[in-house]
Each structure stands twice: as structure tokens, then as C-alpha cells.
Amino acid sequence: MTTAPVSLQDLRRRIYGKAKAEKTKRFWGLYVHVAKLETLRAAYEIAKRNNGAPGIDGVTFAAIEAGGVEGFLAQLRDELVSRTYWPLRNRRVEIPKRGGKVRVLGIPVIRDRVVQGALKLIMEPIFEADFCDGSYGYRPQRTAHEAVARVAQAIVSGKTRVIDLDVAAYFDTVRHDLLLGKVARRVQDPEILHLLRLMLKASGKRGVPQGGVISPLLANIYLTEVDAMLERAKEVTRDGEWTRVEYARYADDLVILVDGYRRHAWLLKAVDRRLREELATLDLRLNEAKSRIVDLGQGEAFGFLGFDFRRVRSLRGRWRPQYTPKLTQRTALLGKLKEIFRRYDSQPVGRVIAEINPILRGWVNYFRIGNTARCFAYVKNWVEKKVRRHLMRARNRPGFGWKRWSTVGLYEALGLFQDYRVQYGART
């Protein structure tokens, strides 16, 4: 789980063990641990490592450090103990998306991030004990690559009918009353519930802010019963060690895979119906334009976590999953790099490479688990040509300088990112 001082880790470990052993236990006396300086200090260190933008008050980590961290944390503790703490309104930031749409982030001030982090440190072990195996989003020691591997394995085992769902504006439509009710099933500490209610109200009348420290945990709590329903569907339809249903969820990105045999066609309709009923009880609606049923056996494909999934035959004639970066992901990467080349058109090439290398490294490290050799070759060639063109423009010459600069020189002398190795099979 999240790194923290040893004594706090021991507390979290004991809470997790108790929650795992007693599925109906409701925890109390938690607020005192949230208000401890030790917990607040750990939450501050986590927030500082994430180094987010300042909130609506404009206070930065540098300003807090200059004024003294211990005094800042002591004041927060006093407000929590005296019950005078009140979170500020979140700063709204619009992030452009494809198609002219925007994603609205709610950025809390740093002091509120610290309190949210402290609350998360205490609450997380309780609900981690309840989360299902198919849930991967924003959970400790779980990755998107593991979710991709789960989907790939389901395709290998013959689950070729896929329910590909898109929940419309999920983070913005979570109902506070339903969410607090779900938390109260495991937490009977009124001060914890009051603190959580204050945090939710700071984001508006409905929803949890994308950008809040505790929001990912709350988003998983809200959908836990959907996961539990799918787990029951797996067990009810199990035939020995074979399962007829599999699923993987990463936050609100959910795919369900059903056995491809014709006699199990009824199961696809039954799961789809039950899933819609479960979502309706949470007052969530589907984006019908993006939600669909896909049959991999008919050559169709679906998207999950930035990958396009298909089923193809190997050279030995066996069916296997093929997952490649979505074209939109590659286009977005090249667009971002193109903007950097344009912005630094008159700058030395070393400055440009210093800007693009971290972007390339992050993108490649994420997508290197799939069948990405062809995509990587395209990106590598595109970047090489842009760097060559930048070098030639600096000398007021046309072309790409194929004879002037060797390919080896671009990587070894200039330090351009070059690790485009593909790791076949998702990491687990």
C-alpha cells in the first residue's frame, strides 16, 4: 500500500487484517488517527511527491516550506481536533479532449489535499479488503498492465463476446447520499462521515472531483457492488475450473467477456441486463453511442485502456489476442511532440530532446507490452525525421541530413530516446 512511516503502516496492516477477517465489521474510532501529526505528515509527503498545481488560494509547496511544514501541519491538526476544519472550494481546470470536448478537474488546495490524503490512509485498508479481483484502477500494487493481461487471458480461454461499456460522465454524476451510505456500511465513526461529507460538498452537489486525492478510492467504493455482481455471475456459471464470464475494470472503464460458444449466447444478454440494472440503482447512465457488444469471433475489435483488442491466428494456427495502441493514442502522442518541435523551433536540439525524451519514455513504457513493434517503428522513424529536420533548419539547409548525421549519432551523441523494445505479454 502507500508508503508511510512504520507505525502508520502497522496500523493500516491491522485495519486491513481486521476488515478482511470480518466482512460485516463497522469501524469506529478512526478520526483520532486521521488527526494525528504522523498521519498528516505522511499525507503531506505523498502530496508533495505528486507535486500538483496550487488550488484556489494559490498556495504552493514552496510557500509552505518557507513558512515551516511543521507549523502548517500543527495548524491543520488543531483545526481537525477542534472540529473547525472547513475545506475550500476546488479550483476548476479544463483539460482539452479529442473531439473538442473538455475534462473538468477539481483541484483542491494543498491543505485539503493533505487532509484528504490522511483520510485515505486510514480508510483505504478497510475498503481494500472488500474490493474484487477484477478491479484495478488506482489501487495499491495494481496496474493497468495487469488489467490488460486479464483481458488477454480471457480471450485466450475462448471468451470472445465482449460487452464494452462507457459510463457517461461517471466522476461528475456520483450521488453523495449513495456514496456516504456505502461508506457507512463499513465505518460508523460519525466524525469521519462528517469530514467526508464536507469534502464532497466542496466539489458541488454531485460527483467526486477528478484531481482530488481521495476521489479514486471513493470512485472504486461506489462501483464495488457492480464488481460483486460480476463475481457472482462468474461463480454461478462456473463449470469446474472453467469460467464463462470474465471482466476487468479500471475506474469507470469496464469490459466484460463472455464465452463464445453458441449455447451461451443467453448469458451475454443476461449479464448485459443485470449490469444495466445494477448501474441504474447507482443512478448512472451509459453513453449508448460508445457502449456496444463486440464479437471477436467475427473479426471485430474493442478498446480498453488505450489498446485495441482483436483475436487473430498465430503462425501455428492457434487463436491468440492481439492488442495494439489505438490510433488515437499514437496521433495524440505525435501531436504533442509536434507542438514541442514547433515551440522550440529556434532552440538547440539538446533542449528539444530534453523535452521529448520523458514523453516518449512514458508512452513507450506503457504500450511496450502489446503487439506494438510496427507502431513503435513508425513513431521512432517519425521522431528521427523531426530531429534531423530540426538540425538542418538550424543550418538553413533543406532536407533531413541523411549523410550529414548517422542514426547512431542521433542516439549516442545527442541522447535521443531509443529504447523501443517490445515486451510480449502484459506484465503481471
MIMI-592657 format. One record per residue (C-alpha): chain; residue number from 1; y, z, x. Coordinates in steps of 0.001 Angstrom, whole numbers, plus 524288, in hexadecimal, padded with zeros to 5 digits. Layout:
BEGIN
PT	A	NUM	Y	Z	X;
...
//
This chain:
BEGIN
PT	A	1	80000	80000	80000;
PT	A	2	80E4A	80012	803F9;
PT	A	3	81083	80653	81151;
PT	A	4	81668	813EF	8106E;
PT	A	5	8160A	82115	817A3;
PT	A	6	80892	8274A	818C9;
PT	A	7	80ADA	83279	80F3B;
PT	A	8	80FDD	82904	804FA;
PT	A	9	80448	8203C	80781;
PT	A	10	7FB40	82BCE	8055A;
PT	A	11	801DC	82E99	7F85B;
PT	A	12	8008F	8206E	7F423;
PT	A	13	7F252	82050	7F847;
PT	A	14	7EF66	82C7E	7F047;
PT	A	15	7F675	826F2	7E46F;
PT	A	16	7EED6	81A44	7E585;
PT	A	17	7E1DB	82165	7E6D2;
PT	A	18	7E4BB	829C0	7DAE6;
PT	A	19	7E912	81DFF	7D2D5;
PT	A	20	7DD13	81637	7D6CC;
PT	A	21	7D3C5	8214C	7D37F;
PT	A	22	7DA11	824CC	7C673;
PT	A	23	7DDFF	8189C	7BEFE;
PT	A	24	7E440	82025	7B3C8;
PT	A	25	7EB93	82A42	7BBCE;
PT	A	26	7FA37	82B42	7B95D;
PT	A	27	80200	82FC1	7C527;
PT	A	28	80D05	839A2	7C4BA;
PT	A	29	81579	84072	7CEE5;
PT	A	30	8188B	8339E	7D5C1;
PT	A	31	82753	83419	7D521;
PT	A	32	8283F	83E8C	7DF99;
PT	A	33	8216B	83557	7E923;
PT	A	34	82AA8	82A1D	7E5DE;
PT	A	35	83664	832DA	7E8F8;
PT	A	36	83123	83769	7F61F;
PT	A	37	838E1	83359	80221;
PT	A	38	82C3E	82EAF	80854;
PT	A	39	829A7	82520	7FD35;
PT	A	40	837C6	82082	7FCBA;
PT	A	41	837CA	81E90	80B76;
PT	A	42	82B76	81649	80ACF;
PT	A	43	8313A	80E4D	7FFA7;
PT	A	44	83DC2	80C28	80765;
PT	A	45	8363D	80734	81337;
PT	A	46	82EC1	7FD9C	80ABB;
PT	A	47	83B5C	7F8D0	80453;
PT	A	48	841CB	7F746	81192;
PT	A	49	8366A	7EF3F	816D9;
PT	A	50	83796	7E628	80B32;
PT	A	51	84631	7E52D	80E3E;
PT	A	52	84AA9	7DFD4	8012B;
PT	A	53	85867	7DC36	7FD2A;
PT	A	54	861C4	7E6F7	7F8B1;
PT	A	55	862BC	7EA52	7EA56;
PT	A	56	86E63	7EA9B	7E14E;
PT	A	57	8753E	7F53B	7E948;
PT	A	58	87511	7ED02	7F5B5;
PT	A	59	86F47	7F802	7FDFB;
PT	A	60	866F0	7F2FE	80947;
PT	A	61	85CC5	7F989	811CF;
PT	A	62	86667	7F8E8	81D27;
PT	A	63	8704F	800B3	81550;
PT	A	64	86614	80ADF	811CF;
PT	A	65	861C8	80BF3	81FFF;
PT	A	66	86FE8	80DBA	82436;
PT	A	67	871E6	818AE	81A6E;
PT	A	68	864F0	81F47	81D8D;
PT	A	69	857D5	81CAD	81734;
PT	A	70	8540E	82AEF	815DB;
PT	A	71	86079	82E13	80E6B;
PT	A	72	85E33	82240	805A1;
PT	A	73	8504D	82699	802A1;
PT	A	74	85440	834CC	800AF;
PT	A	75	85E54	830AE	7F68C;
PT	A	76	8542F	8287E	7EF74;
PT	A	77	84ABF	833EE	7EF92;
PT	A	78	8552D	83D1C	7EA0E;
PT	A	79	85809	83388	7DF06;
PT	A	80	8499C	8326C	7DBB5;
PT	A	81	84755	84117	7DC21;
PT	A	82	8536C	8440B	7D3F2;
PT	A	83	84FF1	838FA	7CA6D;
PT	A	84	85D3F	83286	7CCA2;
PT	A	85	857D9	825FE	7D29F;
PT	A	86	85BCD	819D2	7CB28;
PT	A	87	85870	80C03	7CFBF;
PT	A	88	8630C	801BC	7D0A6;
PT	A	89	86280	7F488	7CA11;
PT	A	90	85AE2	7EA19	7D173;
PT	A	91	8621C	7DEFA	7D7FE;
PT	A	92	85E04	7D205	7D202;
PT	A	93	85B08	7C6FD	7DB7D;
PT	A	94	8570D	7B95E	7D718;
PT	A	95	84D26	7B242	7DF99;
PT	A	96	84C37	7A384	7DD1C;
PT	A	97	83EFD	79E4C	7D8C0;
PT	A	98	839AA	790A2	7D764;
PT	A	99	83E3A	78902	7CB9B;
PT	A	100	84BCD	78EFA	7CB95;
PT	A	101	846EA	79C41	7C6EB;
PT	A	102	84A40	7A949	7CD1E;
PT	A	103	842E0	7B5F7	7CF88;
PT	A	104	84B29	7C1FF	7CD20;
PT	A	105	848DD	7CD3B	7D687;
PT	A	106	84D82	7DB0D	7D3D6;
PT	A	107	85159	7E157	7E0BA;
PT	A	108	8526C	7F044	7E021;
PT	A	109	85BA5	7F78C	7E929;
PT	A	110	85535	7FD87	7F523;
PT	A	111	85556	80B59	7EFD0;
PT	A	112	84E1B	806B9	7E3AF;
PT	A	113	84494	7FF0F	7EC19;
PT	A	114	84164	80B89	7F364;
PT	A	115	83EEE	8132B	7E6D7;
PT	A	116	836B7	8080B	7E149;
PT	A	117	82F15	807B4	7EDF3;
PT	A	118	82CB7	81661	7ED6D;
PT	A	119	8280E	8155D	7DF60;
PT	A	120	81F30	80A0A	7E2F8;
PT	A	121	81939	811A2	7EE53;
PT	A	122	814FE	81C56	7E4F2;
PT	A	123	81137	813F3	7D932;
PT	A	124	80A51	808E4	7E045;
PT	A	125	7FDBB	8103E	7E3C7;
PT	A	126	7FBB6	81412	7D58A;
PT	A	127	7FC23	80650	7D04E;
PT	A	128	7F576	80004	7DC04;
PT	A	129	7E97B	80790	7D78E;
PT	A	130	7EA4D	80088	7CA61;
PT	A	131	7ED5F	7F2A4	7CEB5;
PT	A	132	7E281	7E88C	7CDBC;
PT	A	133	7DC7E	7E081	7D8A5;
PT	A	134	7E258	7D3C7	7D3C9;
PT	A	135	7F05F	7D890	7D57F;
PT	A	136	7F684	7D536	7E2AF;
PT	A	137	80538	7D484	7E124;
PT	A	138	80D90	7DE47	7E8CA;
PT	A	139	8026D	7E7B2	7EB11;
PT	A	140	7FFB0	7EEC4	7F7E1;
PT	A	141	7F59A	7E83F	80091;
PT	A	142	7F469	7DC9D	7F75E;
PT	A	143	7F979	7CEF7	7FA08;
PT	A	144	7FBC6	7C20E	7F353;
PT	A	145	7F19D	7BC1B	7FC72;
PT	A	146	7E748	7C516	7F6A6;
PT	A	147	7EAF7	7C079	7E901;
PT	A	148	7E9B9	7B256	7ED88;
PT	A	149	7DC57	7B563	7F367;
PT	A	150	7D7F5	7BB81	7E688;
PT	A	151	7DB98	7AF33	7DF16;
PT	A	152	7D508	7A674	7E928;
PT	A	153	7C87A	7AE6A	7E85E;
PT	A	154	7C888	7AD7E	7D98B;
PT	A	155	7C933	79EB2	7DA81;
PT	A	156	7BDCA	79EAF	7E406;
PT	A	157	7B5C0	7A688	7DA34;
PT	A	158	7B7B2	79C45	7CF9A;
PT	A	159	7C34B	7A1B0	7C801;
PT	A	160	7CA3C	794CF	7C5D3;
PT	A	161	7D15C	7970C	7B904;
PT	A	162	7DE6F	79D69	7BBDE;
PT	A	163	7E87D	7A40D	7B339;
PT	A	164	7F533	7A247	7BAB7;
PT	A	165	7FF8B	7AB32	7B4C6;
PT	A	166	80E17	7ACB7	7B67F;
PT	A	167	8148C	7B89D	7B056;
PT	A	168	8227D	7B545	7AC70;
PT	A	169	82CC8	7BD97	7B37C;
PT	A	170	8230B	7C88D	7B5C0;
PT	A	171	82B59	7D1EB	7BDBD;
PT	A	172	836BC	7D045	7B44E;
PT	A	173	82EED	7D303	7A7EB;
PT	A	174	8273C	7DF60	7AB10;
PT	A	175	829AA	7E926	7A029;
PT	A	176	82E0F	7F65D	7A539;
PT	A	177	827C9	7FE2D	79A4B;
PT	A	178	81A67	7F806	79C76;
PT	A	179	81B7A	7F98D	7AB2B;
PT	A	180	81F63	807E8	7AA54;
PT	A	181	81414	80A2C	7A102;
PT	A	182	80A91	80475	7AADE;
PT	A	183	8101D	80CFD	7B5B2;
PT	A	184	80F57	818FB	7ACE5;
PT	A	185	800AB	81717	7AB54;
PT	A	186	7FF3B	81B55	7B96C;
PT	A	187	80BB7	82329	7BBC1;
PT	A	188	80FA1	82E7D	7B321;
PT	A	189	81AEF	832EF	7BBB3;
PT	A	190	8270B	83194	7B2EF;
PT	A	191	8304E	83133	7BE87;
PT	A	192	82910	825A1	7C469;
PT	A	193	8298F	81E6B	7B77A;
PT	A	194	83812	8217F	7B5F0;
PT	A	195	83AF3	81C82	7C3B3;
PT	A	196	83340	8101E	7C114;
PT	A	197	83A70	80E1D	7B43A;
PT	A	198	84788	80EF7	7BB4B;
PT	A	199	84313	804B6	7C519;
PT	A	200	83EBB	7FB70	7BA60;
PT	A	201	84B75	7FCE2	7B2D8;
PT	A	202	85304	7F922	7BF16;
PT	A	203	84CC1	7EBA1	7BE05;
PT	A	204	85059	7E9A4	7AFBB;
PT	A	205	849F5	7EBA8	7A291;
PT	A	206	83D98	7E46D	7A651;
PT	A	207	83655	7E017	7B27A;
PT	A	208	83495	7E4FE	7C04B;
PT	A	209	83DA0	7DF84	7CABB;
PT	A	210	83817	7D5EC	7D48B;
PT	A	211	83D46	7DC41	7E0C8;
PT	A	212	83ABA	7EA5E	7DD08;
PT	A	213	831E2	7F226	7E614;
PT	A	214	82985	7F7AE	7DB2A;
PT	A	215	8297B	7EB56	7D2C3;
PT	A	216	81CE9	7E55E	7D864;
PT	A	217	8155A	7F1DF	7D58C;
PT	A	218	81AB9	7F278	7C7B7;
PT	A	219	81795	7E41F	7C579;
PT	A	220	8096B	7E693	7C95A;
PT	A	221	8088C	7F2A3	7C0AA;
PT	A	222	80D44	7EA99	7B519;
PT	A	223	80263	7E075	7B6BD;
PT	A	224	7F746	7E9A3	7BA55;
PT	A	225	7F15F	7E8E2	7ACB3;
PT	A	226	7F106	7DA0D	7AD95;
PT	A	227	7E935	7DB70	7BA2B;
PT	A	228	7E04E	7E574	7B3AB;
PT	A	229	7DDA7	7DC15	7A867;
PT	A	230	7D9BB	7D174	7B20D;
PT	A	231	7D101	7DAFE	7B95F;
PT	A	232	7CA1B	7DE21	7AC91;
PT	A	233	7C869	7CF97	7A9F8;
PT	A	234	7C1F2	7CE3E	7B752;
PT	A	235	7B874	7D943	7B4AD;
PT	A	236	7B52A	7D572	7A6A8;
PT	A	237	7B1B8	7C78C	7AAC8;
PT	A	238	7AAE0	7CB4B	7B764;
PT	A	239	79D1D	7C60A	7B9A0;
PT	A	240	7974A	7CE63	7C453;
PT	A	241	79F78	7CC45	7D078;
PT	A	242	7A5D2	7C01F	7CAC0;
PT	A	243	7B2AD	7C128	7C38A;
PT	A	244	7B7E5	7B721	7B9EB;
PT	A	245	7C631	7BAF6	7BB18;
PT	A	246	7CEF7	7BD70	7C6CA;
PT	A	247	7DD88	7BF85	7C803;
PT	A	248	7E81E	7C207	7D1FB;
PT	A	249	7F5B6	7C734	7CF4D;
PT	A	250	80141	7C82C	7D872;
PT	A	251	80C2E	7CEEE	7D0D4;
PT	A	252	80E3C	7C5E5	7C524;
PT	A	253	806EA	7BA61	7CB2C;
PT	A	254	7F988	7BA8A	7C4A9;
PT	A	255	7EE0C	7B116	7C4AC;
PT	A	256	7E10A	7B2FF	7BDAE;
PT	A	257	7D500	7AB1E	7C15E;
PT	A	258	7C994	7A958	7B80F;
PT	A	259	7BBE8	7A417	7BA65;
PT	A	260	7BB77	79549	7B947;
PT	A	261	7AE7E	7940C	7B1EF;
PT	A	262	7AFD7	78D7C	7A4C3;
PT	A	263	7A938	79895	79D97;
PT	A	264	7B3E1	7A1D4	7A23D;
PT	A	265	7BF0B	799DB	79C6D;
PT	A	266	7C08C	7A43B	791C6;
PT	A	267	7C37E	7AE35	79C4B;
PT	A	268	7CF83	7A6BA	7A0B5;
PT	A	269	7D53E	7A724	792FB;
PT	A	270	7D199	7B572	79120;
PT	A	271	7D803	7B9C7	79DD1;
PT	A	272	7E42E	7B1CD	79B05;
PT	A	273	7E551	7B7C0	78D6A;
PT	A	274	7E356	7C5BF	7922A;
PT	A	275	7ED02	7C3D7	79D1D;
PT	A	276	7F77D	7BF14	793D6;
PT	A	277	7F4E7	7CAA8	78AEB;
PT	A	278	7F639	7D41C	79659;
PT	A	279	802F8	7CDF3	79AC3;
PT	A	280	80830	7CE8A	78CDA;
PT	A	281	80620	7DD4C	78C87;
PT	A	282	80EE6	7DE07	7988F;
PT	A	283	81924	7D5AC	791C0;
PT	A	284	817C8	7CB30	79C2E;
PT	A	285	817FC	7BCC1	7993F;
PT	A	286	8120F	7B159	7A080;
PT	A	287	8196A	7A5BD	7A5AC;
PT	A	288	81129	79BE6	79E4E;
PT	A	289	816C3	79085	7A609;
PT	A	290	81110	79639	7B28F;
PT	A	291	804D8	79CA3	7ACF2;
PT	A	292	7F8D4	79406	7ABB1;
PT	A	293	7EA09	79340	7AC5E;
PT	A	294	7E4DD	78B7D	7B7E2;
PT	A	295	7D73B	785D6	7BA08;
PT	A	296	7D480	78466	7C888;
PT	A	297	7C7F7	77D3E	7C50E;
PT	A	298	7D056	77229	7BFBB;
PT	A	299	7D83C	770EB	7CC3C;
PT	A	300	7E3C5	778E2	7C767;
PT	A	301	7EB6A	78284	7CFB8;
PT	A	302	7F343	78EFF	7CDE4;
PT	A	303	7FD2E	79689	7D5CB;
PT	A	304	7FC71	7A49C	7DA6D;
PT	A	305	804F4	7ABBD	7E454;
PT	A	306	80AA0	79F34	7E9E1;
PT	A	307	7FD8E	79819	7EB3A;
PT	A	308	7F7DF	78CD5	7E370;
PT	A	309	7E965	78F5A	7E0A8;
PT	A	310	7DF62	7849C	7DE71;
PT	A	311	7D0AE	78338	7DF41;
PT	A	312	7CB95	778C5	7E879;
PT	A	313	7BEB7	7750E	7EECB;
PT	A	314	7BC6C	77850	7FCFD;
PT	A	315	7B6A0	76E8F	80692;
PT	A	316	7A95F	77490	8037B;
PT	A	317	7AB40	771F4	7F50C;
PT	A	318	7ADBE	77FFC	7F10C;
PT	A	319	7B8C8	783F8	7E827;
PT	A	320	7C353	78C01	7EEC6;
PT	A	321	7D141	79054	7EBBF;
PT	A	322	7DC94	78927	7F1D9;
PT	A	323	7E999	78FFF	7F221;
PT	A	324	7F5A2	789E6	7F819;
PT	A	325	8041B	78D7F	7F817;
PT	A	326	80AC7	788AB	7EBDD;
PT	A	327	813B4	77D2B	7EE1B;
PT	A	328	81F0F	78511	7E8D5;
PT	A	329	81C9D	78F55	7F364;
PT	A	330	81D1C	78530	7FE1E;
PT	A	331	82939	77EFD	7F842;
PT	A	332	83003	78C30	7F77C;
PT	A	333	82CC8	78EF7	805C6;
PT	A	334	831EB	781E2	80A8D;
PT	A	335	83E0E	78375	80238;
PT	A	336	840E9	790A5	80868;
PT	A	337	83ED6	78B3F	81619;
PT	A	338	8471B	77F4B	81335;
PT	A	339	8525B	7881B	80F24;
PT	A	340	85164	78F6C	81C25;
PT	A	341	85191	782B9	823E6;
PT	A	342	85D7D	77E63	81C26;
PT	A	343	8649B	78B57	81DB5;
PT	A	344	86215	78C11	82C60;
PT	A	345	86445	77DA1	82EDF;
PT	A	346	86E03	7804B	839ED;
PT	A	347	866CD	78C10	83F93;
PT	A	348	85DA8	78C2B	84B65;
PT	A	349	84F9A	78925	8482B;
PT	A	350	84B70	796C9	84C83;
PT	A	351	85399	79C9F	84192;
PT	A	352	84D3C	793A0	8379A;
PT	A	353	83F83	796CA	83C5B;
PT	A	354	84275	7A562	83BE6;
PT	A	355	845F6	7A3AE	82D7A;
PT	A	356	83A8F	79B33	8292F;
PT	A	357	82F85	7A1B9	830E3;
PT	A	358	82E97	7AE26	82870;
PT	A	359	82EA5	7A5D9	81C12;
PT	A	360	823F2	79CF1	8212B;
PT	A	361	81BE3	7A874	82627;
PT	A	362	81C50	7AF89	81913;
PT	A	363	81935	7A352	8111E;
PT	A	364	80E08	79EEA	819E3;
PT	A	365	8080A	7AC83	81AF2;
PT	A	366	80772	7AD42	80C22;
PT	A	367	801BF	79FC3	809B4;
PT	A	368	7F8BB	79EA3	81589;
PT	A	369	7ED2F	7A425	80DD0;
PT	A	370	7EB00	7982A	8056C;
PT	A	371	7E7EF	789BB	80751;
PT	A	372	7F534	787A7	80D54;
PT	A	373	7F2E0	77F57	8197A;
PT	A	374	7F8F0	77322	81390;
PT	A	375	8049D	77A9E	80E2A;
PT	A	376	806C6	7818E	81B2A;
PT	A	377	8063C	77496	82273;
PT	A	378	810C5	76F33	81970;
PT	A	379	8198E	77B15	81B51;
PT	A	380	8178B	77B48	82A03;
PT	A	381	81ADB	76CDF	82B4E;
PT	A	382	826D8	76E74	82288;
PT	A	383	82C0E	779E8	82A83;
PT	A	384	829BC	772EB	83773;
PT	A	385	8316C	76728	832C3;
PT	A	386	83CB0	76F98	82DF5;
PT	A	387	83D6D	776C3	83AFD;
PT	A	388	83D19	769DF	84271;
PT	A	389	847AB	7644D	839C7;
PT	A	390	85002	7706A	83C15;
PT	A	391	84E90	76EC9	84ACB;
PT	A	392	85253	76073	84A3F;
PT	A	393	85E34	762CF	841BE;
PT	A	394	862F3	76CEE	84B7A;
PT	A	395	8633B	761BC	85566;
PT	A	396	8690E	757F2	84BCC;
PT	A	397	85CF7	74F81	84C99;
PT	A	398	854F5	74932	841BD;
PT	A	399	84663	74AD9	83F9B;
PT	A	400	83D1D	75622	8421A;
PT	A	401	83BFE	7562D	850E1;
PT	A	402	82D70	753BB	85161;
PT	A	403	82E18	7503C	85FD2;
PT	A	404	838B8	759F1	86388;
PT	A	405	831AB	7665B	85ECF;
PT	A	406	82324	7689A	85EEB;
PT	A	407	81C97	76F7E	8539D;
PT	A	408	817B0	77A00	85CE5;
PT	A	409	825AA	77C5B	86140;
PT	A	410	82A30	77EEF	85360;
PT	A	411	82087	78A0B	85228;
PT	A	412	81F99	78FA8	85FD3;
PT	A	413	82D74	78D89	864F5;
PT	A	414	83528	78F2B	85837;
PT	A	415	82C04	79911	851D4;
PT	A	416	82A22	791EB	84504;
PT	A	417	81FEA	79860	83C30;
PT	A	418	812C5	791D3	83E60;
PT	A	419	807DC	79A5D	838B1;
PT	A	420	80336	79188	82DA1;
PT	A	421	7F4F8	795A4	82EA2;
PT	A	422	7EDB1	79601	821B8;
PT	A	423	7E526	7A1A3	81E62;
PT	A	424	7DAA1	79C87	81569;
PT	A	425	7D762	7A664	80AF8;
PT	A	426	7E0F9	7B05E	8059B;
PT	A	427	7E245	7BD09	80CF4;
PT	A	428	7DBE9	7C8D5	8069E;
//
